[in-house]
Amino acid sequence: MPVPRSDLSTKKRPNLQGTGMKNLVELYCDVDDFCKVFIPQWQKQLLEDGTRKRRRESRMSTSEIMTIIIGFHISHHRDFKNYYLGLVSVYYKRYFPHLLSYTRFLEVMPSMIVPMCAYFSSLKGKPTGLEFIDATSLKVCHNIRIPRHKTFDGVAQRGKGSMGWFYGFKLHLVVNYKGEIVAAKVTSANVHDTKPVEELATGLTDKLYGDKGYLSERLKSNLSDKGVTLITTVRKNMKAKAMSLWDRAVLSKRFIIETINDQLKNISYIEHSRHRSVKGFMLNLMAGLVAYCLKENKPSLNLTEVERNSMVMA
């Protein structure tokens, strides 16, 4: 279902550099503006296809629940229970007059996955002609607990990253030079980095930069047919290939997407090992991505318009 964001696309995003009530108010206003457009269309679709027969209104609105969930990912807390009971229930209760109990809030959280995914889609950046791609691991448990791990049994898989073997998933990201997330996809850990690239590259223009994990002549050819030039580094045992100075310079700036992955894990907290359901994992991931998208100061390359055009044309 398309995300109805045309009337909100020019709206100024809330500044979430701090964790005070002012920032939560700005966040709530933005989430509520989105929900007023999205929720009626979503509910209309549910009624048309018969997915949901009965709908009861919650004491808390979807906007309030989403605000609290996203607020957790900008609060630097590492435990949602302590965040909800120690911060929201104590200091922010007067701002949420119909605040649910902690156990009831956990019950309604899974119903926020679809609105959260749609909200994330509305916040994604636009292709600029200079995009970077990378994959990062999402571990769901320590390696010694893999044999007895049950929550993601049959869903998560073992995979190998730059830091060794792990059990869980991979998050594949495409970001532009402004540090904005353009596309994202989650796969099991055993999926090769090159597999979701064509899907992620849909809508991209000109150049896409990746590391040696994306070396594939077939992939490069398929992307070229779509108007996207894949530029990667080479392995040590491979011959050096001809590359323009501009492309070589941009490849050296790939740290931007590695910095974004680091911030997603350590600030937005998209990775932890206490998940009790797949829905909980997906909601935690999407809320973390939303929290990052709403950040004002993102990692970026300070390129002027002239420099960017020069790189694109090189």
N, C-alpha and C positions, 0 to 999 in steps of 0.2 A: 504494500500500500504506500503510495507516495506521501512524503511528509509535507504537510501544509505549512510552509515557512515563508512564503513569498512576502507576506505582509509584515514579517518580523526580521527579514534578512538584513535590514539596515539599522536595526535596533542596537544600541550600545550594549555590549556585554557587561555583566557585573564584574567588579574588581574583587577577586578572591585572594588577595595577598595576605589577609589576616583571618582570624577566626572569631571576630567579635560579632555582636548581634547585628550591627549595621550591615555587615557582609551577608549575613543570613537573610536579612530583609531584602537586599538587592537580589540575592539568589532566588528567594521565594517569588519575587515579582516576575523575574524572567521565566521561571518554571511555570508559574501560573498563567502567564501570557501564552506560553506554548500549549499548556493543557487545555485552555479555553478553545483553542483551534483544533487540537488533535483528538481529544477525548470524544467529542460528539461524532466525529467521522469514524473513529474506531468503533464506538458502540453501535453506530448505524450498520457497519459492516458485520459485526457479530450477530446482530438481529437478522440480517439478510441471509447469511449463510447458515444460520441455525447453530453456530458454535456454542452459544450460551443462551439458555432458556430463561434463567432467573437471575436477576441482578438486584442485590440489596445495597443500599447506600451505607458506606462506612461512616463512623463518627468523625474520622479525620479525612480530609480531602486528599486526592491523589497528589496535588501540589505540595501539601504539607508533608506527606510521607516521603516523597521524592527529595524534598529539601533536606529533611533530616538524614536520609541515606547519603546524599551527596555531601552534606556537611561533615559527616564522619570522615570522608576521604580528604577533606581539607583541614581537618582538626589536629592532625599529627597524632591522634590516638591509635593504638594498636589492638584495641579490644573493644568491639562494638557494645558489649554489655556495660562496661565501665563508662563508655561515652554516653550511652542512653540514660543509664541510671544515675551517673555521677555528674553529668553536665546538662543534658537536655531536661531531664526530669526535675533537676534542682534549680538551675539558673534560667532556663528558657520556658518553663511550664506556663507562665502567664502569657507567653506569645503563642502557645498552642493550647487553647482552652479545652480542647477535647482530646488531649493526649492519651494514647492508649497505654495499657500496661505493657511491660516489656514482653511478656509471653504472647500477648495478642498482636503486638507489633511484628514479632517474628513470623506470626502466621500470615499476616497480610503482605509481608515484604515480597514473596514470590510473584504476586499479582502485579508488581511494578516493573517486571522485566520488559514487557512490550513497550510501555510508555518511555522507559529509560532508553531502550534501543532507538526508538524514534527520536527522542530528544538528542541523543548522541549524533544521529544522522543529520539533524538540523544544525549541529554545531561544527561539523567537519569543515576543514579548509578546502579551498579550491585549488586545482592544479595550476602551477605557475610556469611549467616548462622545465623546471629544475627540481626533480623529486629524488628522494632517497628511499631505499627499501632495505629492510632488515627483519630478522626473526629473533625472538628472545624466548627463553624457556619460562614456563609457568609450572613450578614444582608443586605437587599437592601433598607430598609427604617426604620424609627422609628416606634415603635409599635402603637403610636397614629395616624399614617398616613396609617395604613394598609387598612382600609375600602375604602379609596379614591386612593389607589395606583393602577396605570393602566399599567405601563411598563411591569411588569411581571405577569399580571393577567392571571390565568390559568396555569402558569408555576411554579412560586414560591409557597411555602406552609408554613404554620405555623409549627414550631417545637420547641422542648424544649431541651436546653443544660444545661451545668453546671451553666450558668449565668441566667437561666430562659427562658421564651418564647421569640421567635423571628420569623421574617418573612423573608424567603429567601431560601438559599440553604445550603448544607453541603459539605465541602471538605474533602474527605477521603484520607489519606496519609499513605504510607508505606515507612519508611526510614531505612537505615542501620546504623551501629554504627559509621560510618564516617560522618554522618550528610547528606548523599546524598539521594535525593528522588528516590526511586526505582519504585514506582507506585503511581498513583493519579486518583481519580474519583470524579466527581461532581454529587450530587443527590439533589432532593428537600429536604426541611428541615424535612418533616414528614417520611422520610425513616429511618428505624432502622439501627443503626451502623453495625449490623451483616450482613445485606443483601448483600453489595458489597464485603465482605471479600474474598469469594472464588475466585471471579474474580481478585481481587487485589493480591491474593496469588499465582497466576499462575506464575510458574517459580521460586518461592522461594524454598529454601532448609533449612532443619532442623528447627530452632525455630523462632516463631513469638510471640512477647510480646505485650499484650494489657491491658487495665484497665478492671474494673468490667462490663463495658458496653458490653463487648464481651463474657460474660458468656453464653455458649450454648453448651450442650453436643452433639447436632446434628452437629453443626458447627465444634466442635473439632474433631468429628469422621470423617466428610467429609474431613477435612484438613489432618488428619492423613493418610487417604487413598492416599493422594497426596504426602506424605512424609514430611508434615509440622506439627510440634508440636506447638499447640496454648497454651500459658501459660498466665494466667490472675490472677489478685488479686480476692479476694472473698468479698462478702458483709458482713456487720456487723452481720446480722442475720443468717449467714451460718457457718457451722463448718469449722475450719481450715483444709486445705488439705496438705498432705505430699508434700514437695517440696525440691529440692536439694539446698544447700547453694549457688551454682552458680546461679541458676535460681532466688533465692530470691535476690541475689546481683544485678543481671541484671534488675529485676523489679524495684528496687529502683533507677535505672538510666533512668526511663521513662521520666524524665524531658527533655531529649534531644529532643523528638518530640514536647513537649509542647513549648520549646524554639523556635523550627523551625516554629511552627504555629504563635508564637508571632512575629517573624521576618518577616514572610510573610505578616502579616497584617500591622505592624507598620513601616517596612523598604521598603519591596517590594510593599506595598500598594495594596493588592489584594482585599480589602474590602472598599467600600464607597457607599453612597446612592444617587449618582447623575447619575446613568445609565439611558440612554434614549432608549436602545434597548438590546435585548438578545445578539446580536452579539457584542455589545460594552462590555457587561459584560464578555463574554467568552474571548475576546481579551485581556481585562485588566487582567483577571485571568491568562491566559497563559503567557503573557509578564512578569507578576510578578513572576511566577514560573521559567521562564527562567532566570530572573535577579538573583534569589536566586541560581540557579544551577551554575551560572557563578562566584559566590562569591568564593574567595580563602579560606578565614577563616570561615568555617562553624562550628556550634556547633557539637562536636564530643566527643566520649569516647576515651581517650588515652590508647588504649589497644595494647600491643605488640602481635606479631603473636602467641607466646606461650600462652598468656592469652586467646586470642580469640579461639585458638584450644581447650584449656582446657574447655572453656565455651560451645563450640559446642558439645564436647564429653561427657559433664557432664549429 
